[in-house]
């Protein structure tokens, strides 16, 4: 029993143990081996002119350090390369989607089930214009009759815990402006009983918005359920149980698309129409597909400190790195959609303390529920978000914004527990996978393991490797450093310079990506008549104001990446509990009606 618990504890904290392993490796290689006797117990090195063997000059721990630091730096080079490829591909697809599809999506209005009662609006342009010509032809000949005559319904869960009413209203205003909202959107306000007055808040919103959607309902997650923590994941879990009970028929579940978004997420109507097209164009995989959009912080980036803006830009880039044509692994960031049947198959959302990063955690859960046979499709309609902003002024506002972003980063980094979740699920799939009808996809699983390493190991490990090797070379004369180790430190220094150049090129490409995103959103808000309520909420970039962002990306990476990651990994040795705190969002400016 003890060893079973110890094994579970170690697997769950694999990222934490990885941090300890790197620190111990450097302590042995750079400190113990530096003072330990060599050459048969003699601390003397070969004299001038004597024969030297590179293996004689390096210890086992130092050799392990050489291998690992080269491995980490190679991956550190590959990540920005993939990011560059992804942002070029995504920007190109966003431009294609911005062009209206020439061929409307054909649908047979006689194939509506009693569930719908919906009209043609919202479906007639549901061809994704980023498709190839063959895919467009396929989508125009696919009818809903292939899906048991059931129309597509969008169940949109809006989890919120102590969110501002204006933030929720603005998100609902944007969703309500879509032409298909009245016929196809069901809004579920996922409330938390731990918030005083949550039911009254939900009742007000239902009264205000019930006429704009097919339906608006709310669920309240009870407090003090054993094993469930307050936060987004538990609210989602409770709301999903209600939706699952509401649509118990398996045929309907395949055609109810559950969309999860943050309280401040703004989605274009194209997001849902593109999902419609993808769902019916690929019927063979529709039941095992998760739809993921790239994200953008384009609403108040010009109002927050540069460090906060750069940190969110890098956070968006991390999610963006999976959006390219040949990608098989693309974990969502905040916003994603999947069929209710797939939610049911995965067992819904987890609500424990180890599921605080619900988007990645749910992706992993669904992935292994299908033995790695999950299909992830990029939806090239960006999800707009706000940067964390305290609405403060001057120096105090600056420090408040930095502090708020750090707290948000700590919550993000707490998700390192998901690396343990992936490892445990991989072991279970290897042990039990052959009993399932779906054969395990080990190729995709290896890529997922690599992504977990990138997210929860690489950033802090490479910082520690740089810091440790820098201190070592500073305190140790170069003639006393083993030749292979010294050569490795020189090579990795050049690799870091090359990696920095790659990131700067990514920042250059990001300008075009950001521009098309904010321009498309502003045009849609103008058409919907909502732009006047979003004064100063279209954050365009220009070289004079934001061109120097790339200078601070190493600082932002350390302050909002390495430091909170180290704090989270150390704290998780004795507790998994993290008090869920809502990130402060900018207040909406409401203008008087003319």
C-alpha positions in Angstrom: 0.0 0.0 0.0 2.8 2.4 0.9 4.7 1.7 -2.3 1.6 2.1 -4.4 0.9 5.5 -2.8 4.5 6.5 -3.2 4.4 5.6 -6.9 1.2 7.6 -7.4 2.8 10.6 -5.6 5.9 10.4 -7.7 4.1 10.1 -11.0 1.8 13.0 -10.1 4.8 15.2 -9.4 7.1 14.1 -12.2 7.7 17.8 -13.2 8.6 18.6 -9.6 11.0 15.7 -9.3 12.5 16.7 -12.7 13.4 20.1 -11.1 15.1 18.4 -8.2 17.0 16.1 -10.6 18.4 19.0 -12.6 19.5 20.9 -9.4 21.2 17.8 -8.0 22.9 17.1 -11.3 24.4 20.6 -11.4 25.4 20.5 -7.8 27.3 17.2 -8.4 28.8 18.2 -11.7 29.8 21.8 -10.8 30.5 21.6 -7.1 31.2 18.1 -5.9 33.2 17.0 -9.0 35.0 20.3 -9.0 36.6 19.5 -5.7 36.7 15.7 -5.9 40.0 13.9 -6.6 40.8 12.7 -10.1 43.4 10.7 -11.9 43.6 7.9 -9.4 42.9 9.9 -6.3 45.4 12.7 -7.3 43.9 16.2 -7.7 46.5 17.1 -10.2 45.8 17.3 -13.8 48.1 16.2 -16.6 50.9 18.6 -17.0 51.9 20.5 -20.2 52.8 18.3 -23.0 51.3 15.2 -21.4 48.7 13.2 -23.3 45.0 14.0 -22.4 42.0 11.9 -23.1 38.7 13.8 -23.2 37.0 11.1 -21.2 39.7 11.2 -18.5 39.0 14.9 -18.0 35.3 14.7 -17.4 33.2 12.9 -14.7 30.1 10.9 -15.2 27.9 13.7 -13.8 29.5 16.3 -16.0 29.0 14.0 -19.0 25.3 13.7 -18.1 25.1 17.5 -17.9 26.7 17.8 -21.4 24.1 15.4 -22.8 21.2 17.0 -21.1 22.1 20.6 -21.8 22.6 19.8 -25.5 19.2 18.1 -25.5 17.5 21.0 -23.8 19.1 23.6 -26.1 18.2 21.6 -29.3 14.6 21.6 -28.2 14.9 25.3 -27.3 15.9 25.9 -30.9 13.2 23.8 -32.4 10.3 25.4 -30.5 10.6 28.9 -32.0 11.1 27.3 -35.5 7.8 25.5 -35.1 6.3 28.7 -33.8 7.4 30.6 -36.8 6.0 28.0 -39.1 2.7 28.0 -37.2 2.2 31.7 -37.2 2.9 32.0 -40.9 0.4 29.2 -41.6 -2.2 30.6 -39.2 -1.9 34.2 -40.6 -2.3 32.8 -44.1 -5.4 30.8 -43.2 -6.9 33.8 -41.3 -6.6 35.9 -44.5 -8.4 33.2 -46.5 -11.2 32.9 -43.9 -11.7 36.7 -44.1 -12.7 36.2 -47.7 -16.4 35.1 -47.9 -16.8 31.6 -49.3 -18.1 31.6 -52.9 -20.1 28.4 -52.6 -22.8 28.3 -49.9 -23.1 25.2 -47.7 -26.0 23.1 -49.0 -28.5 22.0 -46.4 -31.9 20.4 -46.7 -34.4 22.4 -44.6 -36.7 19.3 -44.5 -34.2 17.5 -42.4 -34.8 19.4 -39.2 -35.6 17.5 -36.1 -38.2 18.7 -33.5 -35.2 19.6 -31.3 -34.3 22.5 -33.5 -37.1 24.7 -34.6 -34.3 26.7 -36.2 -34.1 28.5 -39.4 -31.5 28.7 -42.2 -29.6 31.5 -40.5 -26.1 30.7 -39.4 -25.7 27.6 -41.6 -25.7 29.0 -45.1 -22.1 30.2 -45.1 -20.6 27.4 -43.0 -17.9 26.4 -45.5 -14.5 27.0 -44.0 -12.6 29.0 -46.6 -9.3 27.7 -45.5 -10.2 24.3 -47.1 -8.7 23.1 -50.2 -10.8 23.0 -53.4 -11.5 19.3 -52.9 -12.6 20.0 -49.3 -14.9 22.8 -50.4 -16.5 20.5 -53.0 -17.0 17.8 -50.4 -18.5 20.2 -47.9 -21.0 21.5 -50.5 -22.3 18.0 -51.2 -22.6 16.9 -47.6 -26.1 17.2 -46.1 -27.3 16.9 -42.5 -29.3 13.8 -43.5 -26.1 11.9 -43.0 -26.3 12.8 -39.4 -29.7 11.3 -38.6 -31.6 14.4 -39.7 -30.3 16.3 -36.6 -29.2 19.9 -36.9 -26.1 21.2 -35.1 -26.7 22.9 -31.7 -24.2 24.9 -29.8 -24.2 24.6 -26.0 -22.0 27.4 -24.8 -20.8 27.2 -21.2 -19.8 30.5 -19.6 -18.1 29.6 -16.3 -17.7 32.5 -13.9 -16.7 32.9 -10.3 -16.8 36.5 -8.9 -16.6 37.9 -12.4 -17.8 41.5 -13.1 -21.3 41.8 -14.5 -20.0 44.2 -17.2 -17.5 41.6 -18.4 -20.2 38.9 -18.7 -22.6 41.3 -20.4 -20.0 42.3 -23.0 -19.3 38.6 -23.8 -23.1 37.9 -24.1 -23.5 41.0 -26.3 -21.0 39.7 -28.7 -22.5 36.2 -28.8 -26.0 37.7 -29.1 -25.0 39.7 -32.2 -24.5 36.5 -34.2 -27.2 35.7 -36.8 -27.4 32.1 -35.6 -27.6 32.9 -31.9 -31.4 32.9 -31.7 -31.8 29.6 -33.4 -28.6 27.6 -32.4 -27.0 29.0 -29.2 -27.9 27.7 -25.8 -26.1 29.6 -23.1 -25.3 28.0 -19.7 -24.0 30.3 -17.0 -21.9 28.0 -14.8 -22.1 29.6 -11.4 -20.3 28.8 -8.1 -22.3 28.6 -4.9 -19.3 29.9 -3.0 -19.9 33.3 -4.6 -22.5 35.2 -2.6 -25.5 36.3 -4.7 -24.5 34.2 -7.7 -28.1 33.1 -8.4 -29.3 36.7 -8.4 -26.6 37.6 -10.8 -27.6 34.7 -13.1 -31.3 35.7 -12.9 -30.5 39.3 -14.0 -28.5 38.1 -17.0 -31.2 35.6 -18.0 -33.8 38.3 -17.9 -31.6 40.6 -20.0 -30.5 38.1 -22.6 -33.1 35.4 -22.9 -34.6 36.9 -26.1 -31.3 36.9 -27.9 -30.6 33.2 -27.7 -32.3 29.9 -28.1 -32.2 29.6 -24.3 -30.3 31.0 -21.4 -30.0 28.8 -18.2 -27.7 28.6 -15.2 -26.2 25.9 -13.0 -24.8 26.3 -9.6 -21.9 24.2 -8.4 -22.4 23.4 -4.7 -19.7 24.3 -2.3 -17.8 21.8 -0.1 -18.2 18.8 -2.3 -15.4 16.4 -1.2 -12.6 16.3 -3.7 -13.9 19.3 -5.7 -12.3 22.7 -5.7 -13.8 26.1 -6.4 -12.9 27.3 -9.9 -13.6 27.0 -13.6 -13.1 23.3 -13.9 -15.7 22.4 -11.2 -18.2 24.8 -12.6 -17.8 23.3 -16.0 -18.1 19.8 -14.6 -21.4 20.6 -12.9 -22.8 22.4 -16.0 -21.8 19.5 -18.3 -23.7 17.0 -16.1 -26.8 19.1 -16.5 -26.4 19.3 -20.3 -25.7 15.6 -20.5 -28.9 14.8 -18.6 -30.9 17.2 -20.8 -29.8 15.5 -24.0 -29.7 11.9 -23.1 -30.3 10.6 -26.7 -27.0 9.5 -28.3 -28.0 10.8 -31.7 -28.6 14.3 -30.3 -25.3 14.2 -28.3 -23.3 13.8 -31.5 -24.8 17.0 -32.9 -24.7 19.1 -29.7 -21.4 21.0 -29.8 -20.2 22.1 -26.3 -18.1 25.3 -26.4 -16.1 26.4 -23.4 -14.9 30.0 -23.1 -13.6 32.4 -20.5 -15.8 35.2 -19.1 -14.0 37.8 -21.3 -13.7 35.7 -24.5 -15.1 37.3 -27.7 -15.8 34.9 -30.5 -16.7 35.8 -34.0 -19.8 34.3 -35.7 -17.3 32.7 -38.1 -16.0 30.5 -35.3 -19.3 28.6 -35.1 -20.0 28.5 -38.8 -16.6 27.1 -39.5 -17.2 24.4 -36.9 -20.5 23.7 -38.6 -18.7 23.1 -41.9 -15.9 21.0 -40.4 -18.4 18.9 -38.4 -20.5 17.9 -41.5 -17.6 17.8 -43.9 -15.7 15.2 -41.9 -18.5 12.9 -40.6 -16.1 9.9 -40.0 -14.2 11.9 -37.3 -16.8 14.4 -36.1 -17.6 12.3 -33.1 -13.9 12.3 -32.0 -12.9 15.8 -32.8 -12.0 18.8 -30.6 -12.1 22.2 -32.3 -9.5 24.7 -31.1 -9.0 28.4 -32.2 -5.9 30.4 -31.8 -6.1 33.2 -29.3 -5.2 36.9 -29.3 -4.8 39.6 -26.7 -6.1 42.5 -28.8 -8.4 44.5 -26.6 -6.3 46.5 -24.0 -2.7 45.5 -24.8 -1.9 49.2 -25.3 -3.0 50.1 -21.8 -1.0 47.6 -19.8 2.7 47.6 -18.9 5.0 46.3 -21.6 6.1 43.3 -19.5 2.4 42.2 -19.1 1.8 42.7 -22.9 4.9 40.6 -23.8 4.0 37.9 -21.3 0.5 37.5 -22.8 2.0 37.6 -26.3 4.3 34.7 -25.4 1.4 32.9 -23.8 -0.7 33.2 -27.0 2.3 32.1 -29.0 2.6 28.9 -26.9 -0.9 28.0 -27.9 -0.4 29.1 -31.4 2.6 26.8 -31.9 0.2 23.8 -32.5 -1.8 25.5 -35.3 -0.2 24.2 -38.5 -1.4 21.9 -41.2 0.4 18.7 -40.2 -0.1 19.2 -36.5 -1.7 16.2 -34.6 -1.4 17.7 -31.1 -2.9 21.1 -30.5 -4.0 21.7 -26.8 -6.5 24.5 -26.4 -5.9 27.8 -24.5 -9.1 28.9 -22.7 -11.5 28.4 -25.7 -12.4 25.1 -27.4 -15.4 23.0 -28.6 -16.2 19.3 -28.8 -19.3 17.2 -29.3 -21.4 16.3 -26.2 -20.9 12.6 -27.1 -17.1 13.1 -26.7 -17.6 14.9 -23.4 -19.7 11.9 -22.3 -17.2 9.4 -23.4 -14.4 11.1 -21.5 -16.5 11.3 -18.3 -16.8 15.0 -18.3 -14.5 17.6 -16.7 -12.5 16.7 -13.6 -13.1 19.0 -10.6 -10.2 18.1 -8.3 -7.3 20.2 -7.2 -5.1 18.7 -9.9 -7.4 19.9 -12.7 -7.0 23.7 -12.2 -5.7 24.0 -15.8 -9.1 22.7 -17.1 -8.4 23.3 -20.8 -5.2 21.3 -21.0 -6.5 18.8 -18.5 -9.7 18.1 -20.5 -7.7 17.8 -23.7 -5.5 15.2 -22.1 -8.5 13.4 -20.7 -10.3 13.2 -24.0 -7.0 12.2 -25.8 -6.6 9.2 -23.6 -10.3 8.3 -23.6 -9.8 7.7 -27.3 -6.4 5.9 -26.8 -4.7 8.8 -28.6 -7.1 8.7 -31.6 -8.3 12.3 -30.9 -8.7 14.5 -34.0 -7.9 18.2 -33.3 -9.0 20.7 -35.9 -7.9 24.3 -35.9 -10.7 26.8 -36.3 -9.2 29.9 -38.0 -11.3 32.5 -36.2 -9.3 33.8 -33.3 -10.7 34.1 -29.7 -10.2 37.6 -28.5 -9.1 38.1 -24.8 -8.2 41.0 -22.5 -4.9 41.4 -20.8 -5.0 41.4 -17.0 -5.5 45.0 -16.0 -6.1 46.6 -12.5 -7.4 49.9 -14.0 -4.9 51.6 -11.7 -2.9 54.7 -12.7 0.7 55.6 -12.4 3.3 53.6 -10.5 0.7 52.0 -8.3 -1.2 50.8 -11.3 2.0 49.5 -12.9 2.8 47.3 -9.8 -0.8 46.2 -9.5 -0.8 45.0 -13.1 2.5 43.2 -12.6 1.2 41.6 -9.4 -2.1 40.5 -11.0 -0.3 39.0 -14.0 2.1 37.1 -11.7 -0.8 35.6 -9.8 -2.4 34.5 -13.1 1.0 33.0 -14.2 1.2 31.1 -10.9 -2.3 29.6 -11.7 -1.1 28.7 -15.2 2.1 27.1 -13.9 0.2 25.1 -11.3 -1.0 23.1 -14.3 2.4 21.3 -14.3 0.5 18.5 -12.5 -0.9 17.7 -15.9 2.5 16.2 -16.9 2.0 13.6 -14.2 -1.6 13.1 -15.5 -0.1 12.4 -19.0 2.5 10.0 -17.7 -0.1 8.1 -15.6 -2.5 7.9 -18.6 0.3 6.8 -20.9 1.2 3.9 -18.5 -2.5 2.9 -18.3 -2.9 3.0 -22.0 0.2 0.8 -22.5 -1.1 -1.6 -19.8 -4.8 -1.7 -20.8 -4.8 -0.2 -24.4 -5.1 -3.5 -26.2 -8.5 -4.2 -24.6 -10.1 -1.2 -26.3 -11.5 -1.2 -29.8 -9.3 1.8 -30.7 -5.7 0.8 -31.0 -3.3 3.2 -29.2 -1.7 5.9 -31.4 1.8 5.9 -29.9 3.1 8.5 -32.4 0.7 11.1 -31.2 1.3 10.1 -27.6 5.0 10.7 -28.0 4.3 14.2 -29.4 2.0 14.9 -26.5 4.8 13.9 -24.1 7.1 16.3 -25.9 4.6 19.1 -25.6 4.4 18.5 -21.8 8.1 18.6 -21.6 8.1 21.9 -23.5 5.5 23.4 -21.2 6.5 22.2 -17.8 10.1 21.2 -17.9 12.0 23.1 -20.6 11.5 26.8 -19.6 12.7 26.3 -16.0 15.3 23.7 -16.8 17.0 25.8 -19.4 17.1 28.8 -17.1 18.7 26.8 -14.4 21.2 25.3 -16.8 22.2 28.7 -18.0 22.4 30.1 -14.5 24.3 27.1 -13.1 26.8 27.0 -16.0 27.3 30.7 -15.8 28.2 30.5 -12.1 30.5 27.6 -12.7 32.5 29.3 -15.5 32.7 32.4 -13.4 34.2 30.6 -10.4 36.3 28.0 -12.3 39.4 28.9 -14.4 39.0 27.8 -18.0 42.1 25.6 -17.8 40.4 23.6 -15.1 37.2 23.0 -17.0 37.1 19.7 -18.9 37.5 20.2 -22.6 34.3 18.6 -23.7 32.3 20.5 -21.1 33.9 23.8 -22.1 33.2 23.2 -25.7 29.6 22.3 -24.9 29.1 25.6 -22.9 30.5 27.5 -25.9 28.2 25.7 -28.4 25.1 26.2 -26.2 25.9 29.9 -25.9 25.7 30.2 -29.7 22.5 28.1 -29.8 20.9 30.6 -27.4 21.8 33.5 -29.6 20.3 31.7 -32.6 17.2 31.0 -30.6 16.9 34.7 -29.6 17.1 35.6 -33.3 14.3 33.1 -34.1 12.1 34.7 -31.4 12.7 38.2 -32.8 11.6 36.9 -36.2 8.5 35.5 -34.6 7.8 39.0 -33.1 8.1 40.4 -36.6 5.6 37.9 -38.0 3.3 38.5 -35.1 2.6 42.1 -36.2 0.7 40.8 -39.3 -1.1 38.2 -37.3 -2.2 40.7 -34.6 -3.3 43.3 -37.3 -5.6 40.9 -39.2 -7.2 39.7 -35.9 -8.0 43.1 -34.4 -9.1 44.5 -37.8 -11.5 41.6 -38.4 -13.0 41.9 -34.9 -13.4 45.7 -35.2 -15.2 45.3 -38.6 -17.6 42.7 -37.1 -18.3 44.9 -34.0 -19.1 47.8 -36.3 -21.5 45.7 -38.3 -23.1 44.5 -35.1 -23.4 48.0 -33.7 -21.3 47.2 -30.7 -18.2 49.1 -31.4 -19.4 52.3 -29.7 -19.6 50.3 -26.4 -16.0 49.2 -26.8 -14.2 52.5 -26.7 -10.4 52.0 -26.7 -10.9 48.2 -26.9 -9.2 47.7 -30.3 -5.5 47.4 -29.5 -3.6 48.0 -32.7 0.2 47.7 -32.6 2.7 50.0 -34.2 6.5 49.9 -34.3 6.8 53.2 -32.4 4.8 52.0 -29.4 5.3 48.2 -29.4 8.3 47.6 -31.7 10.6 47.1 -28.7 8.6 44.4 -27.2 11.1 41.8 -28.4 13.8 43.3 -26.2 11.9 42.3 -23.0 10.8 38.8 -23.9 13.6 37.2 -21.9 12.7 39.2 -18.9 9.0 38.5 -19.3 9.8 34.8 -19.7 11.6 34.7 -16.4 9.3 36.9 -14.4 6.1 35.3 -15.6 7.4 31.9 -16.6 10.4 30.6 -14.7 9.8 32.2 -11.3 6.1 31.2 -10.9 6.9 27.8 -12.3 9.7 27.3 -9.7 7.3 28.5 -6.9 4.5 26.2 -8.1 6.8 23.1 -8.4 8.3 23.7 -5.0 4.9 24.3 -3.3 3.4 21.2 -4.8 5.6 19.0 -2.8 3.4 19.6 0.3 0.1 20.9 -1.1 -1.9 20.7 -4.3 -4.3 23.4 -3.2 -4.2 26.8 -4.9 -6.8 29.4 -4.0 -8.6 30.3 -7.3 -8.5 34.1 -7.7 -10.2 35.8 -10.6 -7.9 37.8 -12.9 -8.9 41.5 -12.9 -10.3 42.5 -16.3 -10.6 46.0 -17.7 -13.9 47.8 -17.0 -16.2 48.4 -19.9 -16.8 52.0 -20.9 -20.5 52.4 -21.6 -21.3 55.5 -23.8 -24.6 57.3 -23.6 -27.1 56.3 -26.4 -27.4 59.1 -29.0 
